[in-house]
Amino acid sequence: MSDLHHRPAPADRPVVLSARSVWKVFGEDEAAFRARPGPNRAPAALERDGLVGAVQEASFDIARGEVFVIMGLSGSGKSTLLRCLTRLIEPTEGEILYHGEDILKLPEKPLAELRRTRMGMVFQHFALLPNRTVLGNIAFPLEVQGMARAEAEARARALVEVVGLSGREDRMPSQLSGGQQQRVGIARSLATDPEFWFLDEPFSALDPLIRADLQAEVLRLQREHQRTAIFVTHDLDEAIRLADRIAIMESGRIVQIGTAEDLVTRPATDYVRRFVAKVPPAKVIRVASLMSAEVMPDAVETVPAASTIAAVAPRLVAGSGPLAVTDASGLPVGCLDRQTALRTLAEGV
């Protein structure tokens, strides 16, 4: 993949997780795969030998506090890649580095410790313990670590409130709705205060309103605690809402990594172009991308540089003339031409 189609991790934050040429091959001759030269790793060559390259040469860096979304159609390899990153599935080849340490070389005990203390995981299927209450389910990872039950339950009570389940501490999973069960799963995944948060299509079985609520919950938790999150989804709207960067997978390969704006305005392949074809540009194009460098320090009307054009639409249609653009601290950094922004707003409507 060309570097032009691979936006790097944010330079202002340290890289904490990296994949280097990761492969996961399924088939009877998986063990012999490593000896194959490059040409014999093409999909057609693998298929002739009864092999399937579920993940093929995946490479990327993820920065501290970043929300990195992996998406693609069913069978594209996104969930397999996430499981490789946690070694729930053993990669066939490559390196997976946490703070520079290749976890593929870790023995089972240190790997288990890494998962218990530094990884939180949420999956589509809630997998709650049916014989434990909400409080007991959330406290369970802490008890596994050896924390005293009273202390574990105190931590669990705090998380019950964080995910909006106050008053339901003593209910059993069977007494909860699907959305409430997934909130328990989210709270349980955060019990150990993990550095890395892995979420594999956690909301795909829920109805749209509950999904929107839980997406907002994930965003809130991420803003408050700045964990490094790797989120798998097939839902483009969900990815746009949550992601700092998105990796698009097709047939086991990552074909583009970028912001939602990158994917919509500069798709790397026809597959990516079709994937994002229905996204209105104003939904992802930022004010910063359209502004000029002219500063208007005395302007009455301002818009944040980080906002999307869609987000500032009411101010665009309510007046005339240019708008001052401000950075995160409120300082003027440029000027947005209203007509240019309105044309972008009209595209794809």
N, C-alpha and C positions, 0 to 999 in steps of 0.2 A: 504494500500500500504506500502510495506516495505521501511524503510529509505534507504536501499541500492538502491532503485529505485526512490528516491526522493532527488535530489541534492538540498541542501538548498540555500537560497539567499546569495549573496556574503557577507562574514563576515566583510569586510572593509567598508561597507556602511550601514547606518541605514535602518531598515525595515519601509516602509511607508504605505504599503497596505497589509492586510492579509485577507484570507478567512478561516473560521473555521467551518468545517462540514456543508457546505452549501448544501441545498437541494432545488430543484424546482420540484414540483410534479404537474402534470396537471390531472384533472378529477373531477367528481362530488363530490367525498368524500375527496377533498384536505384538507378541514378544520379538518377532523378527523385523518389525517395522523400523527400528532404529538403524538397521544396517542398510536401509534402502537409500540410494542417492536421490537427489532432488527430483529428477524427471519421473521417478517411480512413485512419487508422492502426489501426483496429479489425481484428481477425483476419479477419472476414468481408470487409471492404473490401479488405484486402491480397490475400486469396484470389481475389476477383473480378478483380483486376488481374494475376494470375499471380505474386504475391509471397508469400514465406513469411517471417514474422518469427521467425527462429530464436532471437534474443535480443531482448527488448522492454523498453526503458526500465529497464535494470538499474542500480541505485544502491546503494552500500554503502561503508563504510570498513573497513579492516583495520588492526589495531594491530600494533606491533612485537612479534615473538615469538609471535603468535597462530597457532593452527591453525584455519583457516577452511575448512570443508568445504562443497562445492557438491554437492547430490544431487537426484535425481529419477529418473523412469522413463526408459527408452530413448526418445530423441527429444525430451526435455524442454528441451534446449539447454545442458546443463551443460558438456559438452566444448567446445562452440562458445564459450561464455562464457570458459572458461579460455584458449582460444587467442586470443580477443580481448584478454585481459589481457596477453598476451605479444606481441601483434601478429603471431603466426603466421597469424592471420586478421585482415584489416583490418576494423574495425568500420565500419558504415555511418554512424553518427552517435554523438556523445557525447564524453566526456573520460575518459581513464585516467591518473591522476595517481600518480607515484612521488615521494614527498616534495614534493608540490605541483607537479611538472613534468609537463605533459601529453605523454606519450610518442607520442601520435598526431601530434604536430607535429615529431617528431625525424626528421631525414634518415636515410638507410639506414646510413651509417657509424656515427654515434653510437648508433643503435638496435642495430646488431650488437655494438658495444662493451658496451652495457648487458647484452645477453644473455650475452656471453662472461664478463663479470666479476662480474655481480650476480645472475644467474638460474641456478638449477639446475633441470633438467627430467627427469622420469621418466615414461615412458609405458607403456601395457599391453604393447606390442610392444618387446622389449628393444633392437633395432636395434644390437647389438654389431658391431664390425668383425670379420668372420670370419677375417681373416688376421693378427690381432693377439692376443697372449696376454691373460690377465686383467690383468696388469700394464700391458701396452701400451694396452689399452682404457681403463683408469682414467687413465693418464698423458696420453692423447691431448689432452684439452682444454687441459692446461697447455702441451703442445708447440705447440698452435695459438696460444697467447698469446705464444710466443717463449721460453718457459723452456727452459734447457739440459736435454738428455735425462736426464742423471744426476740433476739436481735434481728433475725431474718424476717420475722413477721412485722416488726416495726418498720423495716425498710420496705416490705411489701405494702404496708398500709399507705406509706407515702406515695408509692407508685400507683396504687388504686386511685388516689386522688388525681395524680398527674394525668391518667388516661380517662378520667371522667366516669369512674365506676363506684364512687362513694355511695355507701348504703347497700352495696351488693357483695360485700366482702365474704359473707357466709353462704352465698349461693353456690350450688354445684353447677358444673358446665352445662348439664342438661336443662337447667333453668334459665339459661341465657339465650338471647338471640344470636344470629351469626355474627353481626357486627360487634356485639358485646364480647363474644368469645374471642374475636380477633383482637380486641383491645386487651384482653387478658394475655394473649400471645405476645403482643407488643410490650406490655409491662414486664412479662417474664423475661423477654429478650434483653431488657434494660436493667434487670435486677443486679447484675454484677458490674454495672457501669462500664460496658465494653468500649474499647477504643474503636473497634470495627463493627459495623452493623450491616448484616446481610439480609436482604428481603427478596424472596423469590415469589413473584406474583401474589402477594399476600391478600390482595383485595379482589381478585378476578372472580371469585364465587359470590360476591356480594352485589346487592342492587345498587344502581347509580348514586342514589342519595347517600347511602351509607359509605360508599366508596369515596365520595367527595368529602364527607366528614372525616374519614380516616386519613385521606391524603392531607387534609388541613392539619390533622393531629401530627402526622409525620413531619410536616414542614415546621410546625411549632416546636416540636421536640428537637429538631435539627438546629433551629435558630438558637434555642436556649442552651444546648449542650455541645454543638459543633463536633458531633461524631463524624467519622469517615464512613459514608454509607454507599453500599453497592446494591442497586435496586434493579431487579429484573421485571420487565413487563412486556406485553405485546400491544399495550394501549398507548398510542402516540400522545393523546391529550394528557394522560397521566405522566408520561415522560417529560413533556413540555412544562408541566406544572412543577415537577419535582427537581429536574436535573440541572446541575451546573454544566455537565457535558453528557452527551449520549453516544454510545457505541452501537452502530447498526450492524447486525450480523445477517449473513445470507449463506446458507448451505455450509455452515461451520466456520466461515471466515468473517472477520471484521472488515467491512468494506468502507466504513467512514467513522471517524470520531470527531465530534464537534459540538458546539452549542446548538440549540434548536434553530437559532438564526442561521448558523452555518449550513445546516442540513437543508433548510428551506430555500435559502438564497444561493447556495453554492453546492448543490448535490453532486457527489463524486461519480455516481453511476446512474444508469436508467432505473435500476432497482430502487435506489434511494429517492430518485425523482418521483417515481410512482408512489413510493411509501408516504411521502409528505405532500402529495399533490393537492390534497383537500385542506391543507392548513392555510388559512388566510395570512398573508405576509405580515399584516399589522399585528397579529397575535404574537409574533416572535421578534420582529425587527425592533431594536432599541432606539430610543431617542438619540443616543450617542452616535449611532451609525448614520444618522441623517443630518445631524447638526453641523453648522459651520463653526469656524474658530472665533468668529466675532463675539465679543463679550458685551453684554447689556447689563451693567451693574445696577442701573436705576429702574429696570423694568418692573412693572407691577405684576405681570403674569409670568410665572415660572413653571417649568416642568423638570422632573429629575432625569438625569442622563440615563439612569439604569432602567427607567420605566419603558414598557413597550408602547408602541404607537396606539394600540387598542386601549391600553390603560389610561392614556391621556386624551382619548377621543372627545369626552365632554368639553374639555377646554379648547380643543381644536375647532369645534363647530360653534362655540359660543361667542367668538369674537373675531377680530381681524388683526392682521399684522403679525410680525414675528413674535416668538416666545423666547424668553431667556431660559437657558439650560443650566441647572445646578448639579454639583456633585453631591456625594453622600453627606458631606458636612454643610451643605447649603450654599457653598461658594459658587459664583457664576463661572462657567467653563466654556460657554458657547451660546449659539443662537439657532433656533429651529424655525425654518421657513414654514409657515402654516400651510401653504398650498402644496408644497412638496409632501408634507406629512399627510394631508388630506387625500392626495393621490394614492399614497401607500395604503391608507385606510380603505379606499374604495376598491383596491385590487382584491380579487377573490371573494368579494361579498356576494 
